[in-house]
Amino acid sequence: MTRSLKINPSQSRACLSCGLFLNQLPIKENKASADVFWVGLSAVKLDEKVHNLPLSQSTKSGGLIFDIEMDCRKDLVFYKTNAVKCLPLKSTKIRYPSRSEMQDCYPNLELEIEVLSPKIVFLLGKQVSDFILSQHGKKISGLSKEFIYEPIEIGQTLYVPVHHPSYILVYKRKKIDQYIRAISNLINQSTALEKVA
């Protein structure tokens, strides 16, 4: 039976740290705990015709993440979120969030991680990776072309910078299977070690 969400939804939905909430209120998955986090950059525009969640399977990137999840142990709980919970717009077009918007929203991500206690957090793309790791005084030089991803231990959690699924789908289509295996193997190994410990 699914437990109720420990994160107070009104806490993040009432966030007024920046003006992005005027474009669209944040949405969240209803999970009480998670083994694996996926952290994207920012929200997409809600569509009334589809089930709207961060990194939804109805999007191309979310579909690729779903393929990775299907290649993992079946007892794992996955949670999808974004560094910026609301929708950044310029006029009516989606834009990249500014660093100050990411900074304003970072406490919301910290709260999700604190409450849901994931074993491993995947940072999707260099922009998300650079920002979140910088909050912990860490940095990376780049992402491996061979998908050899190095976990960075912060507290009790492993943070893993990886290529964003959209990058793989556009520029590395011939290596999709290699990308899926690299991440799913890392998930299976890391969570198995956690279970044994």
Backbone torsions as a table, in degrees:
resi	resn	phi	psi	omega
1	MET	NA	135.2	-179.0
2	THR	-77.5	127.0	176.2
3	ARG	-76.3	159.0	178.9
4	SER	-71.5	153.6	-177.7
5	LEU	-65.3	127.1	-179.0
6	LYS	-75.5	-28.2	179.1
7	ILE	-71.9	128.8	178.1
8	ASN	-69.6	108.7	-176.2
9	PRO	-57.8	-33.6	-177.9
10	SER	-67.7	-24.1	-179.2
11	GLN	-63.7	-46.9	179.8
12	SER	-81.4	-33.5	-179.6
13	ARG	-69.5	-22.6	179.6
14	ALA	-95.2	6.7	-178.1
15	CYS	-64.8	125.8	179.7
16	LEU	-120.3	25.2	-175.2
17	SER	-61.2	-33.0	175.2
18	CYS	-138.7	178.6	-175.2
19	GLY	-86.1	3.8	-174.4
20	LEU	-67.3	-22.1	178.9
21	PHE	-62.6	-20.9	178.1
22	LEU	-69.1	-26.0	178.1
23	ASN	-77.4	-41.7	-175.8
24	GLN	-173.5	131.9	178.3
25	LEU	-70.5	152.9	-178.9
26	PRO	-69.1	154.3	174.0
27	ILE	-123.3	151.8	-178.4
28	LYS	-142.1	153.6	172.2
29	GLU	-73.9	150.4	-179.1
30	ASN	-98.2	82.4	179.9
31	LYS	-127.1	146.3	178.8
32	ALA	-97.1	-20.2	176.4
33	SER	-157.2	165.3	-179.7
34	ALA	-154.9	144.7	173.9
35	ASP	-88.1	-37.3	-173.1
36	VAL	-130.8	130.9	174.8
37	PHE	-105.9	140.3	166.0
38	TRP	-113.3	125.9	-178.8
39	VAL	-119.1	110.4	175.5
40	GLY	-90.8	-171.9	-175.7
41	LEU	-82.0	-59.8	-177.2
42	SER	-154.4	169.1	-178.0
43	ALA	-66.2	156.9	171.6
44	VAL	-106.2	169.0	-178.9
45	LYS	-69.9	131.0	-179.6
46	LEU	-66.3	143.6	178.2
47	ASP	-122.7	119.8	-176.1
48	GLU	-63.6	-19.0	-175.3
49	LYS	-84.5	-14.6	-177.2
50	VAL	-123.2	165.1	177.5
51	HIS	-75.8	110.5	-173.1
52	ASN	-91.4	114.9	173.1
53	LEU	-141.9	158.9	174.4
54	PRO	-57.6	137.8	178.3
55	LEU	51.2	44.8	-177.2
56	SER	-60.0	146.7	177.7
57	GLN	-61.0	-18.7	179.2
58	SER	-74.4	-11.3	174.9
59	THR	-96.7	160.6	-179.5
60	LYS	-64.1	-44.5	179.1
61	SER	-63.8	-44.5	178.5
62	GLY	-62.8	-35.1	177.3
63	GLY	-63.6	-39.8	178.6
64	LEU	-69.4	-38.2	175.3
65	ILE	-62.1	-40.8	177.3
66	PHE	-59.8	-40.6	177.4
67	ASP	-61.3	-38.3	176.9
68	ILE	-64.6	-45.7	-179.5
69	GLU	-59.4	-37.8	-179.7
70	MET	-68.3	-18.3	179.8
71	ASP	-92.4	3.7	-176.5
72	CYS	-107.3	172.8	175.5
73	ARG	-55.9	141.9	-173.4
74	LYS	-78.5	-13.1	-178.3
75	ASP	-88.9	2.0	-177.6
76	LEU	-83.7	147.4	176.3
77	VAL	-109.3	125.3	-178.8
78	PHE	-106.3	148.2	-179.8
79	TYR	-137.4	130.6	-178.0
80	LYS	-112.2	136.2	-179.6
81	THR	-152.9	-179.0	178.6
82	ASN	-131.7	153.4	175.4
83	ALA	-63.1	-36.7	175.8
84	VAL	-117.0	118.4	-171.0
85	LYS	-77.6	-25.9	-177.2
86	CYS	-99.8	-176.6	-171.8
87	LEU	-101.6	113.1	176.3
88	PRO	-81.5	127.1	-179.3
89	LEU	-128.0	150.2	167.2
90	LYS	-123.8	110.9	-166.3
91	SER	60.9	-113.1	178.8
92	THR	-113.1	5.3	-177.1
93	LYS	-100.7	142.3	177.8
94	ILE	-69.6	137.8	179.1
95	ARG	-128.3	171.0	172.5
96	TYR	-72.0	141.6	175.0
97	PRO	-70.0	151.3	176.6
98	SER	-78.0	163.8	178.5
99	ARG	-63.2	-36.1	179.8
100	SER	-67.4	-34.4	175.8
101	GLU	-67.1	-39.5	176.9
102	MET	-64.1	-40.8	179.2
103	GLN	-64.0	-43.4	179.6
104	ASP	-61.7	-35.3	-175.7
105	CYS	-88.4	-13.0	-173.8
106	TYR	-57.0	-37.9	177.7
107	PRO	-57.4	-30.0	178.0
108	ASN	-66.1	-41.0	177.3
109	LEU	-67.5	-42.2	177.5
110	GLU	-56.7	-41.3	179.8
111	LEU	-64.7	-43.3	178.4
112	GLU	-59.4	-45.0	-178.5
113	ILE	-67.2	-41.5	179.9
114	GLU	-62.7	-43.9	-174.5
115	VAL	-78.0	-41.3	-174.3
116	LEU	-89.0	-14.3	173.1
117	SER	49.3	59.1	178.2
118	PRO	-70.2	154.5	174.8
119	LYS	-81.6	-32.3	-174.9
120	ILE	-143.8	136.8	-178.1
121	VAL	-122.0	118.2	177.8
122	PHE	-93.6	123.9	179.7
123	LEU	-98.3	112.6	-171.2
124	LEU	-87.3	105.7	177.0
125	GLY	94.4	160.4	-174.2
126	LYS	-69.0	-36.1	-178.2
127	GLN	-63.9	-46.6	178.1
128	VAL	-65.6	-44.8	-179.1
129	SER	-59.9	-50.2	-178.9
130	ASP	-58.7	-44.3	-176.0
131	PHE	-67.9	-52.3	-174.6
132	ILE	-66.2	-41.7	178.5
133	LEU	-65.0	-34.5	179.2
134	SER	-63.7	-26.3	178.2
135	GLN	-68.4	-17.2	179.9
136	HIS	-113.6	14.1	179.0
137	GLY	71.1	24.4	-179.0
138	LYS	-116.5	161.3	174.2
139	LYS	-156.6	161.6	176.4
140	ILE	-124.4	156.7	179.1
141	SER	-87.6	-28.9	-179.4
142	GLY	176.5	-177.1	179.9
143	LEU	-110.6	138.6	-175.3
144	SER	-63.9	130.9	176.8
145	LYS	-67.6	-22.4	-179.7
146	GLU	-97.2	10.6	177.4
147	PHE	61.9	35.6	173.2
148	ILE	-93.8	95.6	-172.8
149	TYR	-95.6	132.2	-175.8
150	GLU	-104.4	115.0	175.9
151	PRO	-66.1	144.8	176.5
152	ILE	-118.1	119.0	-177.1
153	GLU	-82.1	124.1	176.8
154	ILE	-129.2	111.4	-172.8
155	GLY	63.9	-127.6	179.7
156	GLN	-98.7	9.0	-172.6
157	THR	-118.8	141.7	173.4
158	LEU	-92.6	126.9	175.0
159	TYR	-106.6	130.9	-176.0
160	VAL	-127.9	109.0	173.6
161	PRO	-72.7	128.4	178.9
162	VAL	-135.8	163.1	173.9
163	HIS	-61.9	144.5	175.8
164	HIS	-69.8	140.4	178.8
165	PRO	-54.2	-34.6	-179.7
166	SER	-64.6	-34.1	176.4
167	TYR	-63.9	-44.8	179.8
168	ILE	-62.3	-44.8	-177.1
169	LEU	-65.6	-29.6	-178.7
170	VAL	-91.1	-45.4	-169.9
171	TYR	-106.8	-17.8	-174.5
172	LYS	-130.8	39.1	-174.8
173	ARG	-56.4	-34.8	-178.5
174	LYS	-71.5	-12.6	-177.4
175	LYS	-113.0	18.5	-178.7
176	ILE	-58.0	-45.7	-179.0
177	ASP	-61.8	-38.5	178.5
178	GLN	-64.9	-41.1	178.0
179	TYR	-61.9	-47.4	-179.9
180	ILE	-60.0	-47.6	-178.0
181	ARG	-64.2	-41.1	-178.8
182	ALA	-59.5	-44.7	-177.5
183	ILE	-76.8	-43.0	-179.0
184	SER	-64.9	-37.9	176.6
185	ASN	-62.6	-41.2	179.1
186	LEU	-64.2	-41.9	178.0
187	ILE	-62.8	-50.4	-177.5
188	ASN	-61.5	-42.7	179.9
189	GLN	-67.5	-46.3	-176.2
190	SER	-66.9	-42.5	-178.4
191	THR	-74.8	-30.2	175.9
192	ALA	-66.4	-42.6	177.7
193	LEU	-61.2	-40.0	179.2
194	GLU	-62.9	-39.8	-177.4
195	LYS	-68.8	-39.1	179.3
196	VAL	-66.9	-42.7	179.9
197	ALA	-64.0	NA	NA
